[in-house]
Amino acid sequence: MRNLKRILLGVFILMLVMVILAFVLENQQSVSLLFLGLSGPRIPVSLVVVLALLAGMLIGPIVSWFLGRSSRAARKRLV
C-alpha cells in the first residue's frame, strides 16, 4: 500500500510539472505591468503568473498563522 501511495504521488508530481512546463512554454509573450503609475520591466506572462502564485503561497500561510494566533489568544482570555 505504501508503494502505491509513492507511485501515485510521483505520477501526480510528474503531471503537475508537465502542466507547469506547458503553461510556461505557451505564455512567452512579454508584458509590462503598470501599478499605481509605476511601470515595470517587460517580462513574460508566465513569469508574472508564477510570481503571483508564489507570493500567494507565502502570504496565505502567514495570514492564517496570524489569524489563528489571535483567535487562540482570544480563547485564552475567555477561559
MIDOSE-1310 file (N, C-alpha, C; in nm, 2 decimals, decimal comma, always signed):
residues 79
mrnl	+0,08/-0,12/+0,00/+0,00/+0,00/+0,00/+0,09/+0,13/+0,00; +0,20/+0,12/+0,07/+0,29/+0,24/+0,08/+0,35/+0,26/-0,05; +0,38/+0,16/-0,13/+0,44/+0,17/-0,26/+0,35/+0,23/-0,36; +0,22/+0,20/-0,35/+0,11/+0,25/-0,43/+0,10/+0,40/-0,41
kril	+0,10/+0,44/-0,28/+0,09/+0,59/-0,25/+0,21/+0,66/-0,31; +0,33/+0,60/-0,30/+0,45/+0,67/-0,35/+0,44/+0,68/-0,50; +0,39/+0,58/-0,57/+0,38/+0,58/-0,71/+0,28/+0,68/-0,76; +0,16/+0,69/-0,69/+0,06/+0,79/-0,72/+0,11/+0,93/-0,69
lgvf	+0,18/+0,95/-0,59/+0,24/+1,08/-0,56/+0,34/+1,12/-0,67; +0,43/+1,02/-0,71/+0,52/+1,05/-0,81/+0,46/+1,09/-0,95; +0,35/+1,01/-0,98/+0,27/+1,04/-1,10/+0,21/+1,18/-1,09; +0,15/+1,21/-0,98/+0,09/+1,34/-0,96/+0,19/+1,46/-0,97
ilml	+0,31/+1,44/-0,91/+0,41/+1,54/-0,92/+0,46/+1,56/-1,06; +0,48/+1,45/-1,13/+0,52/+1,45/-1,27/+0,42/+1,52/-1,36; +0,29/+1,49/-1,34/+0,19/+1,56/-1,42/+0,18/+1,71/-1,39; +0,20/+1,74/-1,26/+0,20/+1,88/-1,22/+0,31/+1,96/-1,29
vmvi	+0,43/+1,90/-1,29/+0,55/+1,96/-1,36/+0,52/+1,97/-1,51; +0,46/+1,87/-1,57/+0,44/+1,88/-1,71/+0,34/+1,99/-1,74; +0,23/+2,01/-1,66/+0,14/+2,12/-1,68/+0,20/+2,25/-1,66; +0,28/+2,27/-1,56/+0,35/+2,40/-1,54/+0,45/+2,43/-1,66
lafv	+0,52/+2,33/-1,70/+0,61/+2,34/-1,82/+0,54/+2,38/-1,94; +0,42/+2,32/-1,97/+0,34/+2,36/-2,08/+0,29/+2,50/-2,07; +0,25/+2,54/-1,95/+0,20/+2,67/-1,93/+0,31/+2,78/-1,96; +0,43/+2,75/-1,90/+0,54/+2,84/-1,92/+0,58/+2,85/-2,07
lenq	+0,58/+2,74/-2,14/+0,62/+2,74/-2,28/+0,52/+2,81/-2,37; +0,39/+2,80/-2,33/+0,28/+2,86/-2,41/+0,26/+3,01/-2,39; +0,32/+3,06/-2,28/+0,29/+3,20/-2,24/+0,42/+3,28/-2,24; +0,49/+3,29/-2,35/+0,62/+3,36/-2,35/+0,60/+3,51/-2,40
qsvs	+0,48/+3,56/-2,42/+0,46/+3,70/-2,46/+0,51/+3,79/-2,35; +0,58/+3,89/-2,39/+0,63/+3,99/-2,29/+0,52/+4,09/-2,26; +0,51/+4,13/-2,13/+0,41/+4,23/-2,09/+0,48/+4,32/-1,99; +0,43/+4,45/-1,98/+0,48/+4,54/-1,89/+0,37/+4,58/-1,79
llfl	+0,39/+4,55/-1,67/+0,28/+4,58/-1,57/+0,28/+4,73/-1,53; +0,17/+4,78/-1,51/+0,15/+4,92/-1,46/+0,07/+4,92/-1,33; +0,14/+4,96/-1,22/+0,07/+4,96/-1,09/+0,10/+5,09/-1,02; -0,01/+5,16/-0,99/+0,00/+5,29/-0,92/+0,09/+5,39/-1,00
glsg	+0,08/+5,39/-1,13/+0,15/+5,48/-1,21/+0,30/+5,44/-1,23; +0,34/+5,33/-1,17/+0,48/+5,28/-1,19/+0,48/+5,17/-1,29; +0,56/+5,18/-1,39/+0,57/+5,07/-1,50/+0,69/+4,98/-1,47; +0,66/+4,85/-1,48/+0,77/+4,76/-1,45/+0,84/+4,72/-1,58
prip	+0,94/+4,64/-1,57/+1,01/+4,59/-1,69/+0,93/+4,49/-1,77; +0,96/+4,47/-1,90/+0,88/+4,38/-1,98/+0,93/+4,23/-1,95; +0,84/+4,15/-1,90/+0,87/+4,02/-1,86/+0,76/+3,92/-1,92; +0,79/+3,80/-1,94/+0,69/+3,70/-1,99/+0,57/+3,69/-1,90
vslv	+0,46/+3,67/-1,96/+0,33/+3,65/-1,88/+0,34/+3,53/-1,78; +0,41/+3,43/-1,82/+0,42/+3,31/-1,73/+0,50/+3,34/-1,61; +0,60/+3,43/-1,62/+0,67/+3,47/-1,50/+0,59/+3,55/-1,41; +0,51/+3,64/-1,46/+0,42/+3,72/-1,38/+0,32/+3,63/-1,30
vvla	+0,26/+3,53/-1,37/+0,17/+3,44/-1,30/+0,24/+3,35/-1,20; +0,35/+3,30/-1,23/+0,42/+3,21/-1,14/+0,47/+3,30/-1,01; +0,51/+3,42/-1,03/+0,55/+3,50/-0,92/+0,43/+3,54/-0,83; +0,31/+3,56/-0,90/+0,19/+3,59/-0,82/+0,15/+3,46/-0,74
llag	+0,16/+3,35/-0,80/+0,13/+3,22/-0,73/+0,22/+3,20/-0,61; +0,35/+3,22/-0,63/+0,45/+3,21/-0,52/+0,42/+3,31/-0,41; +0,39/+3,43/-0,44/+0,36/+3,53/-0,34/+0,23/+3,49/-0,26; +0,13/+3,44/-0,33/+0,01/+3,39/-0,26/+0,04/+3,27/-0,17
mlig	+0,13/+3,18/-0,22/+0,17/+3,07/-0,14/+0,24/+3,11/-0,01; +0,31/+3,22/-0,02/+0,38/+3,27/+0,10/+0,29/+3,35/+0,19; +0,21/+3,44/+0,13/+0,13/+3,53/+0,21/+0,01/+3,45/+0,28; -0,05/+3,35/+0,21/-0,16/+3,28/+0,27/-0,13/+3,21/+0,40
pivs	-0,03/+3,13/+0,41/+0,00/+3,07/+0,54/+0,04/+3,17/+0,65; +0,10/+3,28/+0,61/+0,14/+3,38/+0,71/+0,02/+3,45/+0,77; -0,08/+3,48/+0,68/-0,20/+3,55/+0,73/-0,28/+3,45/+0,82; -0,29/+3,32/+0,77/-0,37/+3,23/+0,85/-0,30/+3,20/+0,99
wflg	-0,17/+3,21/+0,99/-0,09/+3,19/+1,12/-0,13/+3,30/+1,21; -0,13/+3,43/+1,16/-0,16/+3,54/+1,24/-0,30/+3,54/+1,29; -0,40/+3,50/+1,21/-0,54/+3,49/+1,25/-0,56/+3,38/+1,35; -0,49/+3,27/+1,33/-0,50/+3,16/+1,43/-0,44/+3,19/+1,56
rssr	-0,33/+3,27/+1,56/-0,27/+3,31/+1,68/-0,36/+3,41/+1,76; -0,42/+3,50/+1,69/-0,51/+3,60/+1,76/-0,63/+3,53/+1,81; -0,69/+3,43/+1,74/-0,81/+3,36/+1,79/-0,77/+3,27/+1,91; -0,65/+3,21/+1,92/-0,61/+3,14/+2,03/-0,59/+3,23/+2,15
aark	-0,54/+3,35/+2,13/-0,52/+3,44/+2,24/-0,66/+3,48/+2,29; -0,76/+3,50/+2,21/-0,89/+3,54/+2,25/-0,96/+3,43/+2,33; -0,93/+3,30/+2,29/-0,99/+3,19/+2,36/-0,93/+3,18/+2,50; -0,80/+3,21/+2,51/-0,73/+3,20/+2,64/-0,79/+3,31/+2,74
rlv	-0,82/+3,42/+2,68/-0,88/+3,53/+2,77/-1,02/+3,49/+2,81; -1,09/+3,42/+2,74/-1,23/+3,38/+2,78/-1,23/+3,27/+2,89; -1,12/+3,19/+2,90/-1,12/+3,09/+3,00/-1,07/+3,14/+3,13
